[in-house]
């Protein structure tokens, strides 16, 4: 399996696509940790806590 990955990196087109995908994942992970301006985080936590009491909270817990 490692040899298949290495050989895929030797192909310029696949290497470009793999590096692009990894770059997008890294940017997404960095962006997810940056707080949004103007959003009151304690209010968001309170809203999630209120919603988690019902059926929709069970769906949210599956996603989270």
CHARMM-style PDB file with segment names, atoms N, HN, CA, C and O in Angstrom:
ATOM      1  N   UNK     1       0.827  -1.187   0.000  1.00  0.00      PROA
ATOM      2  CA  UNK     1       0.000   0.000   0.000  1.00  0.00      PROA
ATOM      3  C   UNK     1       0.873   1.253   0.000  1.00  0.00      PROA
ATOM      4  O   UNK     1       0.552   2.235  -0.670  1.00  0.00      PROA
ATOM      5  N   UNK     2       1.956   1.221   0.738  1.00  0.00      PROA
ATOM      6  HN  UNK     2       2.216   0.424   1.282  1.00  0.00      PROA
ATOM      7  CA  UNK     2       2.856   2.365   0.764  1.00  0.00      PROA
ATOM      8  C   UNK     2       3.493   2.582  -0.600  1.00  0.00      PROA
ATOM      9  O   UNK     2       3.695   3.720  -1.025  1.00  0.00      PROA
ATOM     10  N   UNK     3       3.808   1.491  -1.280  1.00  0.00      PROA
ATOM     11  HN  UNK     3       3.644   0.567  -0.934  1.00  0.00      PROA
ATOM     12  CA  UNK     3       4.409   1.636  -2.608  1.00  0.00      PROA
ATOM     13  C   UNK     3       3.411   2.246  -3.594  1.00  0.00      PROA
ATOM     14  O   UNK     3       3.808   3.001  -4.481  1.00  0.00      PROA
ATOM     15  N   UNK     4       2.137   1.932  -3.451  1.00  0.00      PROA
ATOM     16  HN  UNK     4       1.815   1.318  -2.730  1.00  0.00      PROA
ATOM     17  CA  UNK     4       1.117   2.529  -4.320  1.00  0.00      PROA
ATOM     18  C   UNK     4       1.005   4.028  -4.060  1.00  0.00      PROA
ATOM     19  O   UNK     4       0.839   4.812  -4.995  1.00  0.00      PROA
ATOM     20  N   UNK     5       1.095   4.423  -2.804  1.00  0.00      PROA
ATOM     21  HN  UNK     5       1.230   3.786  -2.045  1.00  0.00      PROA
ATOM     22  CA  UNK     5       1.037   5.847  -2.475  1.00  0.00      PROA
ATOM     23  C   UNK     5       2.253   6.578  -3.027  1.00  0.00      PROA
ATOM     24  O   UNK     5       2.131   7.675  -3.572  1.00  0.00      PROA
ATOM     25  N   UNK     6       3.417   5.973  -2.883  1.00  0.00      PROA
ATOM     26  HN  UNK     6       3.516   5.082  -2.440  1.00  0.00      PROA
ATOM     27  CA  UNK     6       4.645   6.588  -3.395  1.00  0.00      PROA
ATOM     28  C   UNK     6       4.596   6.703  -4.913  1.00  0.00      PROA
ATOM     29  O   UNK     6       4.994   7.724  -5.474  1.00  0.00      PROA
ATOM     30  N   UNK     7       4.114   5.666  -5.573  1.00  0.00      PROA
ATOM     31  HN  UNK     7       3.791   4.836  -5.117  1.00  0.00      PROA
ATOM     32  CA  UNK     7       4.033   5.731  -7.033  1.00  0.00      PROA
ATOM     33  C   UNK     7       2.997   6.765  -7.483  1.00  0.00      PROA
ATOM     34  O   UNK     7       3.153   7.368  -8.545  1.00  0.00      PROA
ATOM     35  N   UNK     8       1.947   6.976  -6.692  1.00  0.00      PROA
ATOM     36  HN  UNK     8       1.821   6.486  -5.829  1.00  0.00      PROA
ATOM     37  CA  UNK     8       0.973   8.005  -7.057  1.00  0.00      PROA
ATOM     38  C   UNK     8       1.570   9.399  -6.910  1.00  0.00      PROA
ATOM     39  O   UNK     8       1.182  10.313  -7.638  1.00  0.00      PROA
ATOM     40  N   UNK     9       2.506   9.576  -5.984  1.00  0.00      PROA
ATOM     41  HN  UNK     9       2.821   8.834  -5.393  1.00  0.00      PROA
ATOM     42  CA  UNK     9       3.160  10.876  -5.840  1.00  0.00      PROA
ATOM     43  C   UNK     9       4.157  11.138  -6.960  1.00  0.00      PROA
ATOM     44  O   UNK     9       4.516  12.290  -7.205  1.00  0.00      PROA
ATOM     45  N   UNK    10       4.600  10.111  -7.633  1.00  0.00      PROA
ATOM     46  HN  UNK    10       4.308   9.176  -7.434  1.00  0.00      PROA
ATOM     47  CA  UNK    10       5.529  10.288  -8.753  1.00  0.00      PROA
ATOM     48  C   UNK    10       4.816  10.785 -10.002  1.00  0.00      PROA
ATOM     49  O   UNK    10       5.444  11.391 -10.871  1.00  0.00      PROA
ATOM     50  N   UNK    11       3.532  10.543 -10.104  1.00  0.00      PROA
ATOM     51  HN  UNK    11       3.021  10.051  -9.399  1.00  0.00      PROA
ATOM     52  CA  UNK    11       2.748  11.032 -11.235  1.00  0.00      PROA
ATOM     53  C   UNK    11       2.397  12.496 -10.968  1.00  0.00      PROA
ATOM     54  O   UNK    11       1.738  12.797  -9.973  1.00  0.00      PROA
ATOM     55  N   UNK    12       2.827  13.409 -11.844  1.00  0.00      PROA
ATOM     56  HN  UNK    12       3.363  13.164 -12.652  1.00  0.00      PROA
ATOM     57  CA  UNK    12       2.628  14.846 -11.559  1.00  0.00      PROA
ATOM     58  C   UNK    12       1.162  15.248 -11.367  1.00  0.00      PROA
ATOM     59  O   UNK    12       0.852  16.049 -10.484  1.00  0.00      PROA
ATOM     60  N   UNK    13       0.272  14.707 -12.173  1.00  0.00      PROA
ATOM     61  HN  UNK    13       0.523  14.057 -12.890  1.00  0.00      PROA
ATOM     62  CA  UNK    13      -1.139  15.090 -12.068  1.00  0.00      PROA
ATOM     63  C   UNK    13      -1.740  14.619 -10.742  1.00  0.00      PROA
ATOM     64  O   UNK    13      -2.447  15.376 -10.077  1.00  0.00      PROA
ATOM     65  N   UNK    14      -1.463  13.379 -10.363  1.00  0.00      PROA
ATOM     66  HN  UNK    14      -0.890  12.764 -10.904  1.00  0.00      PROA
ATOM     67  CA  UNK    14      -1.991  12.867  -9.090  1.00  0.00      PROA
ATOM     68  C   UNK    14      -1.360  13.580  -7.901  1.00  0.00      PROA
ATOM     69  O   UNK    14      -2.037  13.859  -6.912  1.00  0.00      PROA
ATOM     70  N   UNK    15      -0.070  13.876  -7.994  1.00  0.00      PROA
ATOM     71  HN  UNK    15       0.480  13.649  -8.798  1.00  0.00      PROA
ATOM     72  CA  UNK    15       0.609  14.583  -6.901  1.00  0.00      PROA
ATOM     73  C   UNK    15      -0.035  15.953  -6.690  1.00  0.00      PROA
ATOM     74  O   UNK    15      -0.265  16.367  -5.554  1.00  0.00      PROA
ATOM     75  N   UNK    16      -0.324  16.650  -7.784  1.00  0.00      PROA
ATOM     76  HN  UNK    16      -0.137  16.313  -8.707  1.00  0.00      PROA
ATOM     77  CA  UNK    16      -0.946  17.969  -7.693  1.00  0.00      PROA
ATOM     78  C   UNK    16      -2.327  17.876  -7.052  1.00  0.00      PROA
ATOM     79  O   UNK    16      -2.681  18.708  -6.217  1.00  0.00      PROA
ATOM     80  N   UNK    17      -3.103  16.875  -7.437  1.00  0.00      PROA
ATOM     81  HN  UNK    17      -2.815  16.199  -8.116  1.00  0.00      PROA
ATOM     82  CA  UNK    17      -4.447  16.709  -6.880  1.00  0.00      PROA
ATOM     83  C   UNK    17      -4.404  16.326  -5.404  1.00  0.00      PROA
ATOM     84  O   UNK    17      -5.200  16.829  -4.610  1.00  0.00      PROA
ATOM     85  N   UNK    18      -3.487  15.446  -5.034  1.00  0.00      PROA
ATOM     86  HN  UNK    18      -2.841  15.038  -5.679  1.00  0.00      PROA
ATOM     87  CA  UNK    18      -3.368  15.025  -3.632  1.00  0.00      PROA
ATOM     88  C   UNK    18      -2.928  16.195  -2.761  1.00  0.00      PROA
ATOM     89  O   UNK    18      -3.482  16.406  -1.683  1.00  0.00      PROA
ATOM     90  N   UNK    19      -1.933  16.959  -3.220  1.00  0.00      PROA
ATOM     91  HN  UNK    19      -1.483  16.788  -4.096  1.00  0.00      PROA
ATOM     92  CA  UNK    19      -1.458  18.098  -2.441  1.00  0.00      PROA
ATOM     93  C   UNK    19      -2.523  19.189  -2.343  1.00  0.00      PROA
ATOM     94  O   UNK    19      -2.640  19.842  -1.306  1.00  0.00      PROA
ATOM     95  N   UNK    20      -3.290  19.392  -3.395  1.00  0.00      PROA
ATOM     96  HN  UNK    20      -3.195  18.862  -4.238  1.00  0.00      PROA
ATOM     97  CA  UNK    20      -4.379  20.367  -3.347  1.00  0.00      PROA
ATOM     98  C   UNK    20      -5.424  19.948  -2.312  1.00  0.00      PROA
ATOM     99  O   UNK    20      -5.880  20.770  -1.517  1.00  0.00      PROA
ATOM    100  N   UNK    21      -5.795  18.682  -2.325  1.00  0.00      PROA
ATOM    101  HN  UNK    21      -5.424  18.015  -2.971  1.00  0.00      PROA
ATOM    102  CA  UNK    21      -6.792  18.181  -1.378  1.00  0.00      PROA
ATOM    103  C   UNK    21      -6.292  18.304   0.058  1.00  0.00      PROA
ATOM    104  O   UNK    21      -7.039  18.731   0.938  1.00  0.00      PROA
ATOM    105  N   UNK    22      -5.044  17.938   0.301  1.00  0.00      PROA
ATOM    106  HN  UNK    22      -4.437  17.591  -0.414  1.00  0.00      PROA
ATOM    107  CA  UNK    22      -4.483  18.070   1.648  1.00  0.00      PROA
ATOM    108  C   UNK    22      -4.413  19.535   2.071  1.00  0.00      PROA
ATOM    109  O   UNK    22      -4.654  19.855   3.236  1.00  0.00      PROA
ATOM    110  N   UNK    23      -4.090  20.419   1.144  1.00  0.00      PROA
ATOM    111  HN  UNK    23      -3.895  20.159   0.198  1.00  0.00      PROA
ATOM    112  CA  UNK    23      -4.054  21.849   1.444  1.00  0.00      PROA
ATOM    113  C   UNK    23      -5.421  22.387   1.827  1.00  0.00      PROA
ATOM    114  O   UNK    23      -5.541  23.182   2.759  1.00  0.00      PROA
ATOM    115  N   UNK    24      -6.454  21.957   1.108  1.00  0.00      PROA
ATOM    116  HN  UNK    24      -6.356  21.312   0.351  1.00  0.00      PROA
ATOM    117  CA  UNK    24      -7.817  22.392   1.428  1.00  0.00      PROA
ATOM    118  C   UNK    24      -8.232  21.884   2.805  1.00  0.00      PROA
ATOM    119  O   UNK    24      -8.876  22.610   3.563  1.00  0.00      PROA
ATOM    120  N   UNK    25      -7.872  20.653   3.136  1.00  0.00      PROA
ATOM    121  HN  UNK    25      -7.349  20.063   2.521  1.00  0.00      PROA
ATOM    122  CA  UNK    25      -8.206  20.097   4.456  1.00  0.00      PROA
ATOM    123  C   UNK    25      -7.503  20.885   5.555  1.00  0.00      PROA
ATOM    124  O   UNK    25      -8.104  21.176   6.589  1.00  0.00      PROA
ATOM    125  N   UNK    26      -6.237  21.232   5.343  1.00  0.00      PROA
ATOM    126  HN  UNK    26      -5.749  20.995   4.504  1.00  0.00      PROA
ATOM    127  CA  UNK    26      -5.491  22.007   6.341  1.00  0.00      PROA
ATOM    128  C   UNK    26      -6.115  23.391   6.514  1.00  0.00      PROA
ATOM    129  O   UNK    26      -6.287  23.855   7.642  1.00  0.00      PROA
ATOM    130  N   UNK    27      -6.456  24.053   5.407  1.00  0.00      PROA
ATOM    131  HN  UNK    27      -6.317  23.676   4.491  1.00  0.00      PROA
ATOM    132  CA  UNK    27      -7.094  25.366   5.505  1.00  0.00      PROA
ATOM    133  C   UNK    27      -8.434  25.293   6.227  1.00  0.00      PROA
ATOM    134  O   UNK    27      -8.768  26.185   7.006  1.00  0.00      PROA
ATOM    135  N   UNK    28      -9.194  24.248   5.976  1.00  0.00      PROA
ATOM    136  HN  UNK    28      -8.922  23.523   5.343  1.00  0.00      PROA
ATOM    137  CA  UNK    28     -10.479  24.077   6.652  1.00  0.00      PROA
ATOM    138  C   UNK    28     -10.274  23.902   8.152  1.00  0.00      PROA
ATOM    139  O   UNK    28     -10.989  24.506   8.951  1.00  0.00      PROA
ATOM    140  N   UNK    29      -9.306  23.084   8.536  1.00  0.00      PROA
ATOM    141  HN  UNK    29      -8.724  22.593   7.887  1.00  0.00      PROA
ATOM    142  CA  UNK    29      -9.058  22.845   9.963  1.00  0.00      PROA
ATOM    143  C   UNK    29      -8.589  24.121  10.659  1.00  0.00      PROA
ATOM    144  O   UNK    29      -8.969  24.376  11.801  1.00  0.00      PROA
ATOM    145  N   UNK    30      -7.770  24.919   9.983  1.00  0.00      PROA
ATOM    146  HN  UNK    30      -7.462  24.711   9.055  1.00  0.00      PROA
ATOM    147  CA  UNK    30      -7.326  26.187  10.570  1.00  0.00      PROA
ATOM    148  C   UNK    30      -8.505  27.147  10.679  1.00  0.00      PROA
ATOM    149  O   UNK    30      -8.677  27.807  11.703  1.00  0.00      PROA
ATOM    150  N   UNK    31      -9.311  27.226   9.635  1.00  0.00      PROA
ATOM    151  HN  UNK    31      -9.171  26.689   8.803  1.00  0.00      PROA
ATOM    152  CA  UNK    31     -10.465  28.125   9.641  1.00  0.00      PROA
ATOM    153  C   UNK    31     -11.511  27.741  10.665  1.00  0.00      PROA
ATOM    154  O   UNK    31     -12.225  28.606  11.173  1.00  0.00      PROA
ATOM    155  N   UNK    32     -11.616  26.462  10.976  1.00  0.00      PROA
ATOM    156  HN  UNK    32     -11.036  25.759  10.562  1.00  0.00      PROA
ATOM    157  CA  UNK    32     -12.604  26.016  11.959  1.00  0.00      PROA
ATOM    158  C   UNK    32     -12.238  26.467  13.366  1.00  0.00      PROA
ATOM    159  O   UNK    32     -13.113  26.579  14.225  1.00  0.00      PROA
ATOM    160  N   UNK    33     -10.965  26.727  13.612  1.00  0.00      PROA
ATOM    161  HN  UNK    33     -10.254  26.636  12.914  1.00  0.00      PROA
ATOM    162  CA  UNK    33     -10.555  27.120  14.958  1.00  0.00      PROA
ATOM    163  C   UNK    33     -10.552  28.635  15.155  1.00  0.00      PROA
ATOM    164  O   UNK    33     -10.364  29.105  16.277  1.00  0.00      PROA
ATOM    165  N   UNK    34     -10.757  29.408  14.088  1.00  0.00      PROA
ATOM    166  HN  UNK    34     -10.910  29.026  13.176  1.00  0.00      PROA
ATOM    167  CA  UNK    34     -10.784  30.865  14.192  1.00  0.00      PROA
ATOM    168  C   UNK    34     -12.200  31.300  14.575  1.00  0.00      PROA
ATOM    169  O   UNK    34     -13.158  30.954  13.884  1.00  0.00      PROA
ATOM    170  N   UNK    35     -12.341  32.052  15.663  1.00  0.00      PROA
ATOM    171  HN  UNK    35     -11.563  32.334  16.224  1.00  0.00      PROA
ATOM    172  CA  UNK    35     -13.684  32.477  16.077  1.00  0.00      PROA
ATOM    173  C   UNK    35     -14.259  33.516  15.111  1.00  0.00      PROA
ATOM    174  O   UNK    35     -13.524  34.325  14.543  1.00  0.00      PROA
ATOM    175  N   UNK    36     -15.551  33.483  14.938  1.00  0.00      PROA
ATOM    176  HN  UNK    36     -16.148  32.826  15.399  1.00  0.00      PROA
ATOM    177  CA  UNK    36     -16.229  34.437  14.057  1.00  0.00      PROA
ATOM    178  C   UNK    36     -16.459  35.741  14.806  1.00  0.00      PROA
ATOM    179  O   UNK    36     -16.913  35.718  15.950  1.00  0.00      PROA
ATOM    180  N   UNK    37     -16.158  36.871  14.187  1.00  0.00      PROA
ATOM    181  HN  UNK    37     -15.790  36.890  13.258  1.00  0.00      PROA
ATOM    182  CA  UNK    37     -16.387  38.149  14.868  1.00  0.00      PROA
ATOM    183  C   UNK    37     -17.882  38.446  14.985  1.00  0.00      PROA
ATOM    184  O   UNK    37     -18.654  38.192  14.061  1.00  0.00      PROA
ATOM    185  N   UNK    38     -18.264  38.978  16.115  1.00  0.00      PROA
ATOM    186  HN  UNK    38     -17.636  39.184  16.865  1.00  0.00      PROA
ATOM    187  CA  UNK    38     -19.655  39.353  16.331  1.00  0.00      PROA
ATOM    188  C   UNK    38     -20.539  38.230  16.841  1.00  0.00      PROA
ATOM    189  O   UNK    38     -21.732  38.444  17.054  1.00  0.00      PROA
ATOM    190  N   UNK    39     -19.990  37.039  17.044  1.00  0.00      PROA
ATOM    191  HN  UNK    39     -19.020  36.866  16.871  1.00  0.00      PROA
ATOM    192  CA  UNK    39     -20.780  35.913  17.536  1.00  0.00      PROA
ATOM    193  C   UNK    39     -20.506  35.762  19.025  1.00  0.00      PROA
ATOM    194  O   UNK    39     -19.354  35.635  19.441  1.00  0.00      PROA
ATOM    195  N   UNK    40     -21.567  35.774  19.824  1.00  0.00      PROA
ATOM    196  HN  UNK    40     -22.502  35.877  19.486  1.00  0.00      PROA
ATOM    197  CA  UNK    40     -21.438  35.624  21.264  1.00  0.00      PROA
ATOM    198  C   UNK    40     -21.414  34.128  21.581  1.00  0.00      PROA
ATOM    199  O   UNK    40     -22.453  33.468  21.565  1.00  0.00      PROA
ATOM    200  N   UNK    41     -20.241  33.607  21.863  1.00  0.00      PROA
ATOM    201  HN  UNK    41     -19.397  34.143  21.876  1.00  0.00      PROA
ATOM    202  CA  UNK    41     -20.059  32.171  22.041  1.00  0.00      PROA
ATOM    203  C   UNK    41     -20.889  31.594  23.190  1.00  0.00      PROA
ATOM    204  O   UNK    41     -21.449  30.511  23.021  1.00  0.00      PROA
ATOM    205  N   UNK    42     -21.002  32.253  24.349  1.00  0.00      PROA
ATOM    206  HN  UNK    42     -20.548  33.133  24.487  1.00  0.00      PROA
ATOM    207  CA  UNK    42     -21.864  31.695  25.411  1.00  0.00      PROA
ATOM    208  C   UNK    42     -23.321  31.549  24.979  1.00  0.00      PROA
ATOM    209  O   UNK    42     -23.992  30.606  25.396  1.00  0.00      PROA
ATOM    210  N   UNK    43     -23.822  32.471  24.147  1.00  0.00      PROA
ATOM    211  HN  UNK    43     -23.277  33.237  23.808  1.00  0.00      PROA
ATOM    212  CA  UNK    43     -25.198  32.339  23.660  1.00  0.00      PROA
ATOM    213  C   UNK    43     -25.341  31.138  22.736  1.00  0.00      PROA
ATOM    214  O   UNK    43     -26.362  30.451  22.766  1.00  0.00      PROA
ATOM    215  N   UNK    44     -24.340  30.883  21.927  1.00  0.00      PROA
ATOM    216  HN  UNK    44     -23.511  31.442  21.903  1.00  0.00      PROA
ATOM    217  CA  UNK    44     -24.370  29.721  21.035  1.00  0.00      PROA
ATOM    218  C   UNK    44     -24.377  28.439  21.866  1.00  0.00      PROA
ATOM    219  O   UNK    44     -25.120  27.507  21.557  1.00  0.00      PROA
ATOM    220  N   UNK    45     -23.561  28.383  22.913  1.00  0.00      PROA
ATOM    221  HN  UNK    45     -22.957  29.140  23.164  1.00  0.00      PROA
ATOM    222  CA  UNK    45     -23.534  27.208  23.783  1.00  0.00      PROA
ATOM    223  C   UNK    45     -24.882  27.011  24.470  1.00  0.00      PROA
ATOM    224  O   UNK    45     -25.352  25.880  24.600  1.00  0.00      PROA
ATOM    225  N   UNK    46     -25.501  28.093  24.908  1.00  0.00      PROA
ATOM    226  HN  UNK    46     -25.119  29.012  24.803  1.00  0.00      PROA
ATOM    227  CA  UNK    46     -26.804  27.998  25.564  1.00  0.00      PROA
ATOM    228  C   UNK    46     -27.853  27.492  24.580  1.00  0.00      PROA
ATOM    229  O   UNK    46     -28.688  26.663  24.944  1.00  0.00      PROA
ATOM    230  N   UNK    47     -27.824  27.970  23.363  1.00  0.00      PROA
ATOM    231  HN  UNK    47     -27.146  28.643  23.068  1.00  0.00      PROA
ATOM    232  CA  UNK    47     -28.782  27.529  22.340  1.00  0.00      PROA
ATOM    233  C   UNK    47     -28.606  26.045  22.046  1.00  0.00      PROA
ATOM    234  O   UNK    47     -29.593  25.321  21.917  1.00  0.00      PROA
ATOM    235  N   UNK    48     -27.379  25.591  21.941  1.00  0.00      PROA
ATOM    236  HN  UNK    48     -26.577  26.179  22.047  1.00  0.00      PROA
ATOM    237  CA  UNK    48     -27.119  24.169  21.688  1.00  0.00      PROA
ATOM    238  C   UNK    48     -27.586  23.331  22.868  1.00  0.00      PROA
ATOM    239  O   UNK    48     -28.129  22.242  22.677  1.00  0.00      PROA
ATOM    240  N   UNK    49     -27.380  23.827  24.094  1.00  0.00      PROA
ATOM    241  HN  UNK    49     -26.939  24.710  24.249  1.00  0.00      PROA
ATOM    242  CA  UNK    49     -27.821  23.090  25.281  1.00  0.00      PROA
ATOM    243  C   UNK    49     -29.339  22.980  25.326  1.00  0.00      PROA
ATOM    244  O   UNK    49     -29.869  21.945  25.730  1.00  0.00      PROA
ATOM    245  N   UNK    50     -30.043  24.028  24.920  1.00  0.00      PROA
ATOM    246  HN  UNK    50     -29.613  24.868  24.592  1.00  0.00      PROA
ATOM    247  CA  UNK    50     -31.506  23.984  24.908  1.00  0.00      PROA
ATOM    248  C   UNK    50     -32.021  23.019  23.850  1.00  0.00      PROA
ATOM    249  O   UNK    50     -32.991  22.298  24.082  1.00  0.00      PROA
ATOM    250  N   UNK    51     -31.383  23.006  22.705  1.00  0.00      PROA
ATOM    251  HN  UNK    51     -30.595  23.593  22.517  1.00  0.00      PROA
ATOM    252  CA  UNK    51     -31.817  22.142  21.606  1.00  0.00      PROA
ATOM    253  C   UNK    51     -31.495  20.685  21.907  1.00  0.00      PROA
ATOM    254  O   UNK    51     -32.220  19.792  21.468  1.00  0.00      PROA
ATOM    255  N   UNK    52     -30.431  20.432  22.640  1.00  0.00      PROA
ATOM    256  HN  UNK    52     -29.842  21.157  22.996  1.00  0.00      PROA
ATOM    257  CA  UNK    52     -30.005  19.050  22.872  1.00  0.00      PROA
ATOM    258  C   UNK    52     -30.956  18.282  23.784  1.00  0.00      PROA
ATOM    259  O   UNK    52     -30.795  17.072  23.946  1.00  0.00      PROA
ATOM    260  N   UNK    53     -31.923  18.936  24.374  1.00  0.00      PROA
ATOM    261  HN  UNK    53     -32.053  19.919  24.243  1.00  0.00      PROA
ATOM    262  CA  UNK    53     -32.879  18.247  25.228  1.00  0.00      PROA
ATOM    263  C   UNK    53     -33.919  17.460  24.451  1.00  0.00      PROA
ATOM    264  O   UNK    53     -34.500  16.522  24.995  1.00  0.00      PROA
ATOM    265  N   UNK    54     -34.171  17.809  23.206  1.00  0.00      PROA
ATOM    266  HN  UNK    54     -33.698  18.571  22.764  1.00  0.00      PROA
ATOM    267  CA  UNK    54     -35.212  17.149  22.420  1.00  0.00      PROA
ATOM    268  C   UNK    54     -34.640  16.167  21.416  1.00  0.00      PROA
ATOM    269  O   UNK    54     -33.487  15.746  21.512  1.00  0.00      PROA
ATOM    270  N   UNK    55     -35.481  15.810  20.446  1.00  0.00      PROA
ATOM    271  HN  UNK    55     -36.418  16.151  20.369  1.00  0.00      PROA
ATOM    272  CA  UNK    55     -35.072  14.846  19.431  1.00  0.00      PROA
ATOM    273  C   UNK    55     -33.976  15.408  18.541  1.00  0.00      PROA
ATOM    274  O   UNK    55     -33.090  14.674  18.103  1.00  0.00      PROA
ATOM    275  N   UNK    56     -34.031  16.698  18.273  1.00  0.00      PROA
ATOM    276  HN  UNK    56     -34.750  17.295  18.628  1.00  0.00      PROA
ATOM    277  CA  UNK    56     -33.010  17.282  17.409  1.00  0.00      PROA
ATOM    278  C   UNK    56     -31.639  17.230  18.080  1.00  0.00      PROA
ATOM    279  O   UNK    56     -30.619  17.203  17.391  1.00  0.00      PROA
ATOM    280  N   UNK    57     -31.600  17.217  19.399  1.00  0.00      PROA
ATOM    281  HN  UNK    57     -32.428  17.239  19.958  1.00  0.00      PROA
ATOM    282  CA  UNK    57     -30.329  17.078  20.101  1.00  0.00      PROA
ATOM    283  C   UNK    57     -29.701  15.726  19.867  1.00  0.00      PROA
ATOM    284  O   UNK    57     -28.477  15.603  19.813  1.00  0.00      PROA
ATOM    285  N   UNK    58     -30.532  14.709  19.729  1.00  0.00      PROA
ATOM    286  HN  UNK    58     -31.526  14.809  19.773  1.00  0.00      PROA
ATOM    287  CA  UNK    58     -30.004  13.381  19.437  1.00  0.00      PROA
ATOM    288  C   UNK    58     -29.389  13.356  18.050  1.00  0.00      PROA
ATOM    289  O   UNK    58     -28.355  12.721  17.841  1.00  0.00      PROA
ATOM    290  N   UNK    59     -30.008  14.036  17.106  1.00  0.00      PROA
ATOM    291  HN  UNK    59     -30.848  14.552  17.275  1.00  0.00      PROA
ATOM    292  CA  UNK    59     -29.450  14.106  15.757  1.00  0.00      PROA
ATOM    293  C   UNK    59     -28.150  14.893  15.790  1.00  0.00      PROA
ATOM    294  O   UNK    59     -27.174  14.507  15.146  1.00  0.00      PROA
ATOM    295  N   UNK    60     -28.128  15.999  16.538  1.00  0.00      PROA
ATOM    296  HN  UNK    60     -28.921  16.313  17.061  1.00  0.00      PROA
ATOM    297  CA  UNK    60     -26.915  16.797  16.647  1.00  0.00      PROA
ATOM    298  C   UNK    60     -25.784  15.989  17.268  1.00  0.00      PROA
ATOM    299  O   UNK    60     -24.635  16.116  16.846  1.00  0.00      PROA
ATOM    300  N   UNK    61     -26.088  15.167  18.256  1.00  0.00      PROA
ATOM    301  HN  UNK    61     -27.022  15.065  18.599  1.00  0.00      PROA
ATOM    302  CA  UNK    61     -25.043  14.373  18.897  1.00  0.00      PROA
ATOM    303  C   UNK    61     -24.497  13.313  17.947  1.00  0.00      PROA
ATOM    304  O   UNK    61     -23.336  12.920  18.064  1.00  0.00      PROA
ATOM    305  N   UNK    62     -25.309  12.848  17.017  1.00  0.00      PROA
ATOM    306  HN  UNK    62     -26.252  13.167  16.922  1.00  0.00      PROA
ATOM    307  CA  UNK    62     -24.801  11.917  16.013  1.00  0.00      PROA
ATOM    308  C   UNK    62     -23.816  12.610  15.089  1.00  0.00      PROA
ATOM    309  O   UNK    62     -22.797  12.032  14.713  1.00  0.00      PROA
ATOM    310  N   UNK    63     -24.119  13.849  14.722  1.00  0.00      PROA
ATOM    311  HN  UNK    63     -24.947  14.319  15.028  1.00  0.00      PROA
ATOM    312  CA  UNK    63     -23.237  14.598  13.831  1.00  0.00      PROA
ATOM    313  C   UNK    63     -21.977  15.007  14.565  1.00  0.00      PROA
ATOM    314  O   UNK    63     -20.884  14.946  14.003  1.00  0.00      PROA
ATOM    315  N   UNK    64     -22.116  15.419  15.802  1.00  0.00      PROA
ATOM    316  HN  UNK    64     -23.005  15.468  16.258  1.00  0.00      PROA
ATOM    317  CA  UNK    64     -20.980  15.880  16.578  1.00  0.00      PROA
ATOM    318  C   UNK    64     -20.242  14.679  17.037  1.00  0.00      PROA
ATOM    319  OT1 UNK    64     -19.227  14.802  17.722  1.00  0.00      PROA
TER     320      UNK     64
END
